[in-house]
């Protein structure tokens, strides 16, 4: 399950449920959200392989989005 929250308003922008969510799926979902809501200043996520993939981080940088990762072991 991929859940996207706006940290400022605490609004849930997306809940995507799938058997497998990879970096390509994350990029597709984030692209839709950026089209609908605009580009965020940063995205905070855990250190899952789908979030730290090099091509996804490169796409974020191209879009002007910074990444923040939570500390390993933190909920």
HELIX and SHEET records of a PDB file:
HELIX    1   1 UNK A   23  UNK A   37  1                                  15    
HELIX    2   2 UNK A   49  UNK A   52  1                                   4    
HELIX    3   3 UNK A   54  UNK A   62  1                                   9    
SHEET    1   A 2 UNK A   2  UNK A   5  0                                        
SHEET    2   A 2 UNK A  12  UNK A  16 -1                                        
SHEET    1   B 2 UNK A  42  UNK A  45  0                                        
SHEET    2   B 2 UNK A  66  UNK A  69  1                                        
END                                                                             
